[in-house]
Amino acid sequence: MAACAVLTASACHLIGVCAKMIPLNEKDVAMTLRHDGRAADQLRPMKITRKFTCHAEGSVLIEAGKTKVICTASVMPGVPKFLEGQGTGWVTAEYGLLPRSTMTRCEREAVKGKQTGRTQEIQRLIGRSLRAVVDLRKMNGYTIKIDCDVIQADGGTRCASVSGAYVALVDAVSWMLQNGKITENPLRDSVCAVSVGMSDGAPVIDFDYEEDSTSDTDMNVVMTGSGRYVEIQGTAEGDPFSSQDLAALLALAKSGCERIAALQKNALDG
């Protein structure tokens, strides 16, 4: 039976620290309501459903507002050629949009015969993010491949993919331990991601598509559960941002990642 954890709209502007919920300091973030009624520091409602499919060693449906991504983790013997003979394992990822996950139908990349640069960039980000919290030497020559398939896109698909992929990875590792494929848990930390940006001169979190397409600055932040940065991708789409803006965005991302990490933990404890 599928297990799930939910971050509701009423709790989306609280920092989750394990089971304790701590209000954000409202002085740090403008509380202006956005087009969908959220405050500037408010995540979209998020839900993580484990064991979403029956075949993969780990599978998750992650929902962030209207964005929905299926993340499956497959355990396979062997490693890429460049790692053969080194006594290590590997974790990698693939990412894709279903044709009608978007407002207008997008062509399957398999039909085109090649992946777009965007797809390659995102799946490399997902893979790097997961490997940052895995001790590959404990993988015993196995590869875990994560497939992130976007079934509905409304902004933040790469961040949702990272956050959902981690939960699927944990379930795949648990399967490996239970079935004697590995003897030690290779996971060193958790990992999740969130988008932040500047909109009308104010820092906001978790853009949907409408906000993402009109923002001044767009930034994706990947963090571990212990609060360390894995990746920061930030670009000024309009006006350049200041060092003060950057500090505010990173503080906002940290609070968002803490909430998502708590949701991941709740899903895995369920």
C-alpha positions as CSV (number, residue, x, y, z in Angstrom):
1,M,0.0,0.0,0.0
2,A,1.3,3.5,-0.9
3,A,2.4,5.7,2.0
4,C,2.3,9.4,1.7
5,A,3.2,12.6,3.5
6,V,1.5,16.0,2.9
7,L,2.6,19.6,3.4
8,T,-0.7,21.5,3.5
9,A,-1.2,25.1,2.4
10,S,-1.7,26.2,6.1
11,A,1.6,24.8,7.0
12,C,3.6,25.8,4.0
13,H,5.1,28.9,5.6
14,L,6.4,27.1,8.7
15,I,9.8,25.6,9.1
16,G,9.6,21.9,9.9
17,V,12.3,20.7,12.3
18,C,11.5,17.0,12.8
19,A,8.0,17.1,14.4
20,K,8.4,20.6,15.7
21,M,7.0,23.5,13.6
22,I,8.6,26.9,14.0
23,P,7.2,30.1,12.5
24,L,9.4,32.1,10.1
25,N,10.6,35.5,11.1
26,E,8.2,37.7,9.1
27,K,10.7,40.6,9.1
28,D,13.0,38.7,6.8
29,V,10.5,38.1,4.0
30,A,7.8,40.3,2.5
31,M,4.4,38.8,3.1
32,T,2.7,40.2,0.1
33,L,0.2,37.8,-1.4
34,R,1.0,36.4,-4.8
35,H,-1.3,35.7,-7.7
36,D,-2.3,32.3,-6.2
37,G,-2.8,33.7,-2.7
38,R,0.4,32.5,-1.3
39,A,2.7,34.6,0.9
40,A,6.2,35.3,-0.4
41,D,7.7,32.6,1.9
42,Q,5.0,30.0,1.3
43,L,5.6,26.7,-0.5
44,R,2.9,25.3,-2.7
45,P,1.1,22.4,-1.0
46,M,3.4,19.3,-1.4
47,K,2.6,15.6,-1.2
48,I,5.0,12.6,-1.4
49,T,3.4,9.2,-2.1
50,R,5.8,6.2,-1.8
51,K,5.4,2.8,-3.4
52,F,3.5,4.5,-6.3
53,T,4.3,1.7,-8.7
54,C,4.7,-2.0,-8.1
55,H,7.8,-3.0,-10.1
56,A,10.6,-0.6,-9.2
57,E,12.7,-1.0,-6.0
58,G,11.8,2.5,-5.1
59,S,9.0,4.6,-6.5
60,V,7.4,8.0,-5.6
61,L,4.8,10.4,-6.8
62,I,5.8,13.9,-5.7
63,E,3.3,16.7,-6.1
64,A,4.1,20.4,-5.6
65,G,1.0,22.4,-6.4
66,K,0.0,21.4,-9.9
67,T,3.5,19.9,-10.7
68,K,3.5,16.1,-10.5
69,V,6.6,13.9,-11.1
70,I,6.9,10.1,-10.9
71,C,10.4,9.1,-9.6
72,T,11.4,5.5,-9.8
73,A,14.6,3.9,-8.6
74,S,15.9,0.8,-10.3
75,V,18.7,-1.4,-8.9
76,M,21.0,-2.9,-11.5
77,P,24.2,-4.9,-11.3
78,G,27.4,-3.3,-12.7
79,V,28.8,0.2,-13.1
80,P,29.7,2.4,-16.0
81,K,33.0,1.5,-17.8
82,F,34.9,4.3,-16.3
83,L,34.3,2.9,-12.8
84,E,34.9,-0.8,-13.5
85,G,37.5,-2.4,-11.2
86,Q,37.4,0.4,-8.7
87,G,35.2,-1.3,-6.1
88,T,32.5,1.3,-6.2
89,G,28.9,1.8,-7.3
90,W,27.0,4.5,-9.1
91,V,23.9,6.6,-8.9
92,T,22.5,8.3,-12.0
93,A,19.3,9.8,-13.2
94,E,17.2,10.4,-16.3
95,Y,14.5,13.1,-16.7
96,G,11.7,13.7,-19.2
97,L,8.5,15.4,-19.8
98,L,5.4,13.4,-20.9
99,P,4.0,14.9,-24.1
100,R,1.0,16.5,-22.5
101,S,2.5,17.4,-19.2
102,T,2.7,20.9,-20.6
103,M,0.0,23.4,-21.7
104,T,0.7,22.5,-25.4
105,R,1.9,19.0,-26.4
106,C,5.7,18.6,-26.5
107,E,7.3,16.1,-28.8
108,R,8.8,13.0,-27.3
109,E,12.5,13.3,-27.4
110,A,12.8,9.6,-28.5
111,V,10.9,10.6,-31.7
112,K,13.4,13.4,-32.3
113,G,16.3,11.0,-31.7
114,K,18.1,13.2,-29.2
115,Q,17.7,14.9,-25.9
116,T,17.5,18.6,-25.5
117,G,20.2,20.6,-23.7
118,R,17.6,21.4,-21.0
119,T,16.9,17.7,-20.4
120,Q,20.6,16.8,-20.2
121,E,21.2,19.7,-17.7
122,I,18.4,18.7,-15.4
123,Q,19.2,15.0,-15.3
124,R,22.8,15.7,-14.5
125,L,21.7,18.0,-11.7
126,I,19.5,15.2,-10.3
127,G,22.3,12.7,-10.5
128,R,24.9,15.0,-8.9
129,S,22.5,15.9,-6.1
130,L,21.9,12.3,-5.2
131,R,25.5,11.3,-5.4
132,A,26.4,14.1,-3.0
133,V,24.7,12.1,-0.2
134,V,25.8,8.6,-1.2
135,D,29.0,6.8,-0.2
136,L,29.5,5.0,-3.6
137,R,32.2,2.7,-2.1
138,K,29.4,1.0,-0.1
139,M,27.3,0.2,-3.2
140,N,29.1,-3.1,-3.9
141,G,29.3,-2.7,-7.7
142,Y,25.6,-1.8,-8.2
143,T,24.1,1.1,-10.0
144,I,20.8,2.8,-9.0
145,K,19.2,4.6,-11.9
146,I,16.5,7.2,-11.0
147,D,13.9,8.0,-13.7
148,C,12.0,11.2,-13.2
149,D,9.0,11.5,-15.4
150,V,7.0,14.7,-15.3
151,I,3.4,13.9,-15.8
152,Q,2.2,17.5,-15.1
153,A,4.4,20.6,-15.3
154,D,3.7,23.9,-13.6
155,G,7.1,25.1,-12.6
156,G,9.7,23.6,-10.3
157,T,10.0,20.2,-12.1
158,R,13.7,19.9,-11.5
159,C,13.4,20.7,-7.8
160,A,10.5,18.4,-7.3
161,S,12.5,15.7,-9.1
162,V,15.4,16.0,-6.8
163,S,13.2,15.9,-3.7
164,G,11.2,12.9,-4.9
165,A,14.2,11.1,-6.3
166,Y,15.8,11.1,-2.9
167,V,12.8,9.3,-1.3
168,A,12.8,6.7,-4.1
169,L,16.5,6.3,-3.6
170,V,16.1,5.6,0.1
171,D,13.5,2.9,-0.6
172,A,15.8,1.3,-3.2
173,V,18.7,1.2,-0.7
174,S,16.4,-0.4,1.8
175,W,15.5,-3.0,-0.7
176,M,19.2,-3.7,-1.4
177,L,19.9,-4.1,2.4
178,Q,17.0,-6.4,2.9
179,N,18.0,-8.6,-0.1
180,G,21.7,-8.8,0.7
181,K,22.9,-6.8,-2.2
182,I,24.8,-4.5,0.1
183,T,25.9,-4.8,3.8
184,E,26.1,-1.2,4.8
185,N,23.8,1.8,4.3
186,P,25.6,4.1,1.8
187,L,23.3,7.1,2.5
188,R,25.2,9.9,4.4
189,D,22.4,12.5,4.5
190,S,19.2,13.6,2.8
191,V,18.9,16.0,-0.1
192,C,16.2,18.2,-1.5
193,A,15.7,21.3,-3.7
194,V,13.6,24.4,-4.0
195,S,13.3,27.4,-6.3
196,V,13.6,31.0,-5.1
197,G,13.8,34.2,-7.0
198,M,13.1,38.0,-7.1
199,S,9.7,39.1,-8.2
200,D,8.8,42.8,-8.3
201,G,11.9,43.4,-6.2
202,A,11.0,41.0,-3.4
203,P,12.4,37.5,-2.7
204,V,9.8,34.7,-3.1
205,I,9.9,30.9,-2.9
206,D,8.7,28.0,-5.1
207,F,7.7,29.6,-8.4
208,D,4.9,28.2,-10.4
209,Y,5.1,28.5,-14.2
210,E,3.5,31.9,-14.3
211,E,5.9,33.4,-11.8
212,D,8.9,31.7,-13.3
213,S,8.2,33.2,-16.7
214,T,8.0,36.7,-15.4
215,S,10.5,36.8,-12.5
216,D,13.5,39.1,-12.4
217,T,15.8,36.4,-10.9
218,D,15.4,32.6,-10.9
219,M,17.4,30.4,-8.6
220,N,17.4,26.6,-7.9
221,V,19.0,25.6,-4.6
222,V,19.9,22.0,-3.6
223,M,20.7,21.4,0.0
224,T,21.4,18.4,2.3
225,G,19.3,17.7,5.4
226,S,22.2,18.9,7.5
227,G,22.1,22.3,5.8
228,R,25.0,22.1,3.4
229,Y,24.7,23.3,-0.2
230,V,25.0,20.9,-3.1
231,E,24.2,23.2,-5.9
232,I,23.1,26.8,-6.5
233,Q,21.9,27.8,-10.0
234,G,20.9,31.4,-10.2
235,T,20.4,33.8,-13.1
236,A,19.1,37.4,-13.5
237,E,16.4,37.2,-16.2
238,G,15.8,41.0,-15.8
239,D,17.4,43.4,-13.4
240,P,20.6,42.2,-11.8
241,F,20.5,41.2,-8.2
242,S,22.6,42.5,-5.3
243,S,24.6,40.6,-2.7
244,Q,21.9,41.5,-0.2
245,D,19.3,39.9,-2.6
246,L,21.4,36.8,-2.8
247,A,21.7,36.5,0.9
248,A,17.9,36.9,1.3
249,L,17.3,34.3,-1.4
250,L,19.6,31.7,0.2
251,A,18.0,32.3,3.6
252,L,14.6,31.7,2.0
253,A,15.8,28.6,0.2
254,K,17.2,27.2,3.4
255,S,13.9,27.6,5.2
256,G,12.1,25.9,2.3
257,C,14.5,23.0,2.2
258,E,14.1,22.5,5.9
259,R,10.4,22.1,5.4
260,I,10.8,19.8,2.4
261,A,13.3,17.7,4.4
262,A,10.8,17.3,7.2
263,L,8.2,16.2,4.7
264,Q,10.6,13.6,3.2
265,K,11.3,12.3,6.7
266,N,7.5,12.1,7.5
267,A,7.0,10.2,4.2
268,L,9.8,7.7,5.0
269,D,8.6,7.2,8.6
270,G,5.1,6.5,7.4
